[in-house]
Amino acid sequence: MSVDVDAVVAATFRSEWSRVVATLIRVTGDWDLAEECAQDAFAQALARWSVDGVPGRPGAWIVTTARNRAVDRLRRRSVESAKLRQIAVVAEPVADDDPGGVADDRLRLLFTCCHPALSLEARVALTLRTVAGLSTAEVARGCLVSEATMAKRLVRAKGKIRNARIPYRMPSADQLPTRTSGVLAVLYLLFNEGYAATSGADRVRVDLCGEAIRLARLLARLMPGEPEPRGLLALMLLHHSRRDARTDATGGLVTLEEQDRTRWRRADIDEGVAVLESALDHGSVGPYQLQALIAACHATAETARSTDWAGIARLYRRLAVVLPSPVVALNHAVAVAMSEGPAAGLTLVEELAADGGLVGYHLLPATRADLLRRLGRHAEAAAEYLSAIELADTDDVRDFLRRRLTDLTP
């Protein structure tokens, strides 16, 4: 039976890229060299495997080839012999299904890319380029900037790591909770930009969501004792399960309440629930697990009417304790409105508006408008819809709000 070498190399790239780069960075200390040698190794695989056949351990073959390429490059640069000896004795990696010490390399890579000394935009760019293995052009498209701008951003980020001597290592035990939360925040930012793009033609950018989920899978696998990475993975899967139902045939937004639930992806829901249950087994429930529990309430409800809104309201109250924010409070108000009636929810929304923490946030007047509409106070609702339209930052959201406003007209 013939083997599709292109497909095998592509699959190996996706699964092994961060492993190869992480190993080479550790032994050479040179990010650019590591990436260049990894790229060369995959190019060689494409040519050699077509002739010699696919090796039994593709990942090991790639690492060995990339390592040998690094040795050759360093020799040509006349690098000190001690560094050459260090690289030469790097053992061939362990079996592909046994992360062993390689897991530490990949974690070091992810934590270094998300170091707090780097700007948030640099962390996102480095994570997509170095850990996910996207090309500079693909990262630029993902971040909606030109390729030249992204190339400069990546150079600056690597320069910052080198010049500031940011260590390529795992955080210490006392730093781990805060540093892990920073990594999770970067991954969730990537997912949210794909799930509800803030700019660009597409409301849902499935490729960016997919990369964020893939990286969350990697982190959850490499940190099996930490429940929050699995909480984030579950949250992403449960949200992403609804991707096909979130827009109509014309690209218009469809609310959760009105979505066709037969279009939700059951496999993603089942996996998300299973991952969440494994995270909850640890007994320590963090903000991502709480958000995943809320998402699971929605995803497992057979109909919008059967949604456990009272349970969701309770979860938002718990979330507000560990992650206090006006946005969480607004979501809690919506859940209260759905469980206790729009008047109860509106009271909470009015309190939030008086606090001033959501000034300029289009969902505040949009929520107000929806609750006023449900109460039959259409003139007031219309004014709130107009305010929300003015504040909304994407065309599809503005179009949705305009439709709601039009629906108020008898």
C-alpha positions in Angstrom: 0.0 0.0 0.0 1.5 3.4 -1.0 2.1 6.0 1.6 1.1 9.6 1.1 4.5 11.1 2.1 3.3 14.7 1.9 0.5 13.9 4.4 2.9 12.1 6.7 5.4 14.9 6.7 2.5 17.4 7.3 1.2 15.4 10.2 4.7 15.0 11.6 5.3 18.7 11.3 2.2 19.5 13.3 3.0 17.0 16.1 6.8 17.4 16.2 7.7 21.0 15.3 7.7 22.3 18.9 9.6 19.2 20.1 12.4 19.7 17.5 12.7 23.5 18.0 12.6 23.2 21.8 15.4 20.5 21.8 17.6 22.6 19.5 17.1 25.8 21.5 18.1 24.0 24.6 21.3 22.7 23.2 22.3 25.6 20.9 20.8 28.6 22.7 20.0 30.1 19.3 16.3 30.5 18.4 16.9 31.4 14.7 19.3 28.5 14.2 16.9 26.1 15.8 14.0 27.1 13.6 16.1 27.1 10.4 17.5 23.6 11.1 14.1 22.3 12.0 12.7 23.7 8.6 15.7 22.1 6.8 15.0 18.7 8.5 11.4 18.7 7.4 12.4 19.7 3.8 14.9 16.8 3.8 12.1 14.4 5.1 9.9 15.4 2.2 12.7 14.5 -0.3 14.2 11.4 1.5 11.1 9.7 2.7 9.7 9.6 -0.9 12.8 7.5 -1.8 13.8 5.7 1.3 10.3 5.2 2.9 8.9 6.7 6.1 11.0 5.8 9.1 9.5 3.9 12.0 10.0 6.9 14.3 9.5 10.0 12.2 9.9 12.4 15.2 13.2 10.9 16.1 14.4 11.0 12.5 13.5 14.7 12.3 15.3 15.6 15.6 18.5 13.7 14.6 18.5 15.3 11.2 18.0 18.8 12.6 20.7 18.3 15.2 23.2 17.2 12.6 22.3 20.2 10.5 22.9 22.4 13.6 26.3 20.8 14.1 27.2 21.5 10.4 26.1 25.1 10.7 28.0 25.7 13.9 31.1 24.2 12.4 30.9 26.6 9.6 30.6 29.5 12.1 33.7 28.2 13.9 31.8 27.9 17.1 33.8 26.7 20.1 34.3 22.9 20.3 32.6 22.7 23.7 29.3 23.7 22.2 29.8 21.2 19.4 30.5 18.4 21.8 27.4 19.3 23.8 25.2 19.0 20.7 26.9 15.9 19.5 26.2 13.9 22.6 22.5 14.8 22.7 20.8 11.4 22.7 18.3 10.5 20.1 14.9 11.3 21.6 12.8 8.8 23.4 9.9 7.0 21.7 7.3 9.3 20.3 4.6 8.1 22.7 6.9 8.7 25.7 7.5 12.5 26.3 10.2 11.9 29.0 12.6 14.8 29.1 11.3 16.2 25.8 8.2 17.3 27.6 10.3 19.6 29.8 11.9 21.1 26.6 8.4 21.9 25.1 7.2 23.4 28.4 10.3 25.5 28.6 9.6 26.7 25.1 6.0 27.6 25.8 6.8 29.4 29.1 9.6 31.3 27.5 7.4 32.5 24.6 4.9 33.7 27.2 7.4 35.3 29.6 5.8 38.3 31.3 8.8 40.5 30.4 7.6 40.3 26.8 4.7 42.4 25.5 1.4 40.6 25.0 1.6 40.9 21.2 5.1 39.5 21.3 4.0 36.5 23.4 1.2 35.7 21.0 3.4 36.0 17.9 6.2 33.9 19.4 3.7 31.2 20.6 2.2 30.9 17.1 5.6 30.9 15.3 7.8 28.8 17.6 5.3 26.5 19.4 2.6 26.2 16.8 5.0 26.2 13.9 3.2 28.7 11.8 5.2 30.5 9.2 5.8 34.3 9.6 3.2 34.9 6.9 0.7 32.7 8.6 1.3 34.4 12.0 1.0 37.8 10.3 -2.4 36.7 8.9 -3.4 35.4 12.3 -2.6 38.7 14.0 -3.9 40.8 11.0 -0.7 42.6 10.3 1.7 42.7 7.3 4.3 40.0 7.0 7.1 42.6 7.2 5.6 44.0 10.4 5.4 40.5 11.9 8.9 39.7 10.9 10.2 42.7 12.8 8.0 41.9 15.8 9.5 38.4 16.0 13.0 39.7 15.6 12.4 42.2 18.5 10.9 39.5 20.7 13.8 37.2 20.2 16.2 40.1 20.7 14.4 40.9 24.0 14.8 37.3 25.2 18.6 37.4 24.3 19.4 40.9 25.5 17.3 40.7 28.7 18.8 37.2 29.3 15.3 35.7 29.8 16.0 32.2 31.0 15.0 29.2 28.9 13.6 27.2 31.8 10.5 26.3 33.7 9.4 28.8 36.4 10.2 27.9 40.0 7.5 26.3 42.1 6.5 29.6 43.7 6.3 31.3 40.3 4.5 28.5 38.5 0.8 29.4 39.4 1.1 33.0 38.1 3.3 32.0 35.1 0.9 29.2 34.1 -2.0 31.6 34.3 -0.1 33.9 31.9 0.4 31.0 29.4 -3.3 30.1 29.7 -4.3 33.8 29.1 -2.3 33.9 25.9 -3.9 30.7 24.6 -7.4 31.9 25.5 -6.6 35.2 23.8 -5.7 33.3 20.6 -8.9 31.3 20.8 -11.1 34.3 21.4 -9.7 36.2 18.5 -10.6 33.2 16.3 -14.0 32.7 18.0 -15.1 36.3 17.7 -12.6 38.1 15.5 -12.2 41.7 16.3 -11.4 42.6 12.7 -11.2 41.0 9.3 -13.8 39.6 7.0 -14.6 36.4 8.9 -16.5 36.4 12.2 -15.2 32.9 13.1 -11.6 32.1 12.2 -11.7 28.4 12.5 -7.9 28.0 11.8 -7.0 30.3 14.7 -9.4 28.5 17.0 -7.9 25.2 15.9 -4.3 26.3 16.7 -5.4 27.5 20.2 -7.1 24.2 20.9 -4.0 22.3 19.7 -1.7 24.3 21.9 -4.1 23.8 24.9 -4.1 20.1 24.2 -0.3 20.2 24.3 -0.2 22.1 27.6 -2.8 19.8 29.2 -0.8 16.7 28.1 2.5 18.1 29.4 1.0 19.3 32.7 -1.2 16.4 33.7 -1.2 17.4 37.4 -2.6 20.9 36.7 -6.4 21.0 36.3 -6.7 24.5 34.8 -5.0 23.7 31.4 -7.7 21.0 31.0 -10.3 23.5 32.2 -9.2 25.8 29.4 -9.2 23.0 26.8 -12.7 22.0 27.8 -13.9 25.5 27.6 -12.5 25.9 24.1 -13.9 22.7 22.9 -17.4 23.4 24.2 -17.4 26.9 22.7 -16.0 25.7 19.4 -18.6 23.0 19.1 -21.2 25.7 18.2 -19.1 27.2 15.4 -21.4 26.0 12.5 -24.5 27.4 14.1 -23.3 30.8 15.1 -24.0 32.5 11.8 -26.8 32.1 9.3 -26.5 31.5 5.5 -25.7 35.2 4.9 -23.1 35.4 7.6 -25.3 37.1 10.1 -25.0 36.4 13.8 -27.4 33.9 15.4 -27.8 34.1 19.2 -27.3 31.1 21.4 -31.0 31.0 22.2 -31.9 30.8 18.5 -29.1 28.5 17.2 -30.0 25.2 15.5 -28.6 22.7 18.1 -28.6 19.9 15.6 -25.6 21.7 14.0 -23.6 21.7 17.2 -20.6 19.3 17.0 -21.4 16.4 19.4 -17.9 15.0 19.3 -16.4 18.3 20.5 -19.1 18.5 23.3 -18.5 14.9 24.4 -14.7 15.5 24.5 -15.1 18.8 26.3 -17.3 17.3 29.0 -14.9 14.4 29.5 -11.9 16.7 29.7 -13.7 18.9 32.2 -14.7 16.0 34.4 -11.0 14.9 34.5 -10.0 18.4 35.6 -12.7 18.6 38.3 -11.4 15.3 39.7 -8.5 17.3 41.2 -10.9 19.1 43.5 -9.3 22.6 43.0 -11.7 24.5 40.8 -10.2 27.6 39.0 -11.7 30.2 36.7 -11.3 28.2 33.5 -13.0 25.2 34.9 -15.9 27.4 36.2 -16.3 28.9 32.7 -16.2 25.5 31.2 -18.9 24.4 33.6 -21.1 27.3 32.4 -20.3 26.3 28.7 -21.2 22.7 29.5 -24.6 23.8 30.9 -25.4 25.4 27.5 -23.8 22.6 25.4 -25.7 19.8 27.1 -29.1 21.4 27.2 -31.3 19.8 24.6 -33.2 23.0 24.0 -32.7 26.7 24.9 -35.8 26.5 27.1 -34.3 23.5 29.1 -31.1 25.4 29.9 -30.3 25.4 33.7 -30.1 29.2 34.0 -30.4 29.1 37.8 -27.3 26.8 37.9 -25.5 29.1 35.5 -26.3 32.1 37.7 -24.8 30.3 40.7 -21.7 29.5 38.7 -21.3 33.1 37.7 -21.5 34.1 41.3 -18.7 31.6 42.1 -16.7 32.9 39.1 -17.1 36.5 40.4 -15.3 35.5 43.6 -12.2 34.1 41.8 -12.3 36.4 38.8 -14.1 39.6 39.7 -14.8 41.8 36.7 -17.7 43.9 35.4 -18.0 41.5 32.4 -18.6 38.5 34.7 -21.1 40.6 36.6 -22.9 41.4 33.4 -23.1 37.8 32.4 -24.4 37.0 35.9 -27.1 39.6 35.4 -28.1 37.9 32.1 -28.3 34.5 33.8 -30.5 36.0 36.6 -32.8 37.6 34.0 -33.2 34.2 32.3 -33.9 32.4 35.6 -35.8 34.9 37.6 -37.2 37.2 34.9 -36.0 40.3 32.9 -36.9 42.7 35.7 -34.5 41.0 38.1 -31.8 41.0 35.6 -32.4 44.7 34.6 -32.0 45.8 38.2 -28.5 44.2 38.3 -27.6 45.8 34.9 -28.7 49.2 36.1 -26.4 48.8 39.1 -23.5 47.9 36.8 -24.3 51.0 34.6 -24.2 53.2 37.7 -20.8 51.8 38.7 -19.3 53.0 35.4 -17.1 49.9 35.0 -18.5 49.1 31.5 -18.6 52.6 30.0 -18.0 52.2 26.2 -18.7 48.4 26.2 -21.4 47.8 23.6 -22.8 44.7 25.4 -24.0 46.9 28.3 -26.6 48.9 26.3 -27.2 45.8 24.1 -28.1 43.7 27.2 -30.2 46.6 28.6 -32.0 46.8 25.3 -32.8 43.1 25.2 -34.2 43.1 28.8 -36.3 46.2 28.1 -37.6 44.6 24.9 -38.6 41.5 26.9 -40.4 43.8 29.3 -42.3 45.5 26.5 -40.6 48.8 27.0 -39.8 49.3 23.4 -39.1 53.0 23.2 -36.4 52.7 25.9 -35.1 49.5 24.2 -34.7 51.4 20.9 -32.6 54.1 22.5 -30.3 51.4 24.0 -30.0 49.6 20.7 -28.9 52.8 19.1 -26.3 53.3 21.8 -25.0 49.8 21.4 -24.8 50.2 17.6 -22.7 53.3 18.1 -20.3 51.4 20.4 -20.0 48.1 18.5 -16.7 47.6 16.7 -17.5 45.0 14.0 -20.0 45.2 11.1 -21.7 41.9 11.9 -22.5 43.0 15.5 -23.8 46.3 14.2 -26.0 44.5 11.6 -27.4 42.2 14.3 -28.3 45.1 16.6 -29.9 46.9 13.7 -32.0 43.8 13.0 -33.1 43.8 16.6 -33.9 47.5 16.5 -36.0 47.0 13.3 -37.9 44.1 15.0 -39.1 46.5 17.6 -41.1 48.4 15.0 -44.8 47.2 15.0 
